[in-house]
Amino acid sequence: PNKHVDALIEASDAMHATDASLRLLVIGGGPGLPQVRALAASRPWVRCVGPQFGRDLAVLLSLAELWLNPGLVGLGVLDAFCAGLPVITRDIDVHSPEVEYIDHDVNGLILAADMTAYADAVIELLHDGERLHRMQRAAHDSAARHSIDAMAENFAHGISACLTRP
């Protein structure tokens, strides 16, 4: 429920009404999957492929331009950045700490909770090729800063700093 699938459905309808070339690929599982499958069944421009991993996930993400996540942002932000996808989310109270990896208008957008404004911002970004490409490059660069190696190094540095304090 914290992923706000209902908000994604609302926004995608508004975005498609504005730009009929828009396609929505929904990847993932969980309790919202039946709702998303119903969305896809009634909208030919939506594809729901369920949970995907490894190479299959990478191939699907290579088709995308953005990562839409109007609800809880968690570790998926790292998948998005590895694929060079800016993460578009909303300023809501349920995010995991990883939402801090999103630098507004650099590697993603953190928008107001209003879904009309969310849909408008996504369409605006998709139609601004220069800004979109800049954000995609920044998202890809963010993947290196938030890699497992970088996180382990930061953790080790923090432990070391705590142990060497007077």
N, C-alpha and C positions, 0 to 999 in steps of 0.2 A: 504493500500500500504506500510506502514511503517513496516509491519511484514515481508516483503520480501519473500513472498510465492514462487516467481520465484527462489530465491536462495535456498530455502528448496528443491524444485523440482530438481534443478541442483545437489545439494549435495547428495540427496537421490539416484539419479540414479548412481552417482559415487560410493557411499557406497555399494549399492547393487551389482554393477559390481565387486567390490572387495570381498564382502562377501555375497553370495547368501542366507545365513541364516537370514540376516537382515530383520526385519519387521518394518514398519513405521505405527504408529497409529496417526492420525491427529484428534485433538479435537479442536473445536471452530467454530466460525461463522464469519460473516463480509463479506466485499466485495471480499475477496479472496476465499470464499467458492466454487464458481463454478469452479474456476481454480483447486482447490484441488480435487474436485469431479471428474474432468476430469482426473487428475493424477491417482487417485485411480481406475477409470474405465479401464485404459489402463495398469495397473500394479497390478497383483494379490497379490503382497506382501505389498500393501498399503491399509489401511482401513481408511476411513474418516467417522466419526460418528457425525459430527456437534457439536453444543453447548451441553455441559453436565454440570450438577450441582449436588451438594450435594453428596449423596451416590453413584449415578451413576458415577460421576466424580472420586470419591475416588476408586471405584472398577477398573475403567479403568486405573487410574494412578498406581495401584498396579501391573499392568502387565508390566510396563515400567522399563527400566534401566537408561534412561537419558531423559532430557527435551531439545529438540532441538528448538532453537529460534534464527535463524540467523538475524532476524530484531529486531525491537523495543522490548526491555525488559521493562515490566511494572510490575503491581501488580501480574501477573502470576508467577513471581519468588517465591512468597510466597506459592502458590499452589504446585509448584515443591518442595520446601524445606519441606513442610508438608508431602509430599509423599516420602521424602528421595531421591529426584532426583537431581543430579547435573545439572545445567543449562549451556548449551553450546551456546554461542552467539559470535558475532563478534564486533570488535572495530569500531563502526560506530557512526555517529553524532546524530542519532534520538532517543537514549534511554531516558527513563524516569529516574528520580532520583533513582529508585529502583535498577538500574544496579549496584549501589554502594554496594549492599548486596552481590554481587558475588565477592568472594576472589579467584583470578585466581589460579588454580591447588590445591585449597582446597575444595571448595563447587561447583565448576564449572570451566569453561574455557571461557576466553575472547580472541578470536583469531583474527588474521589479517582478513581483509575483503575478501581475496582470497578464493573462494569456494572450490578449489581443496585442499588447505591446511586445510580448515574446515573439509571436508569429511575425509581426511587422519587422522586428529586428533581424530575425532569421532571413526573411526575404530580402531585406536591405543588404545584408552581408553577402548573400548569394549573388546579388546583382552588382556588387562592387568587387570585381575581380582582383584589383590591386590590393585592396584591404584583406580580402579572403586569402590570397597567396601569402601575404605578409604574416597573417595569423597562422596559416598552415606551417610555414617555416618555423615560426616561434614555438608552435606546439611540438614539432619534431625536435627542436633544440631543447625543449623542456624535458623530453624523455631522457636525455643524457644526464641532466641535473638530478633527476628523480629515479635513477636506476637502482637496482638492488645493490650494486657495488657502492654507489654513492651513499645510499642509506646505511649500509653496513659500516662504511668509513666514518660517517657522521656519528653513528652510535658509538663506535669504538673511541672516537675522539672525545665524545662526551663523557664516557666512562673514565678514560684516562685523565681528563681534566678534573673530574670529581675526586679521583684517587690522589692527585698531586696537589690538591688544595691544602694550604696550611691549617 
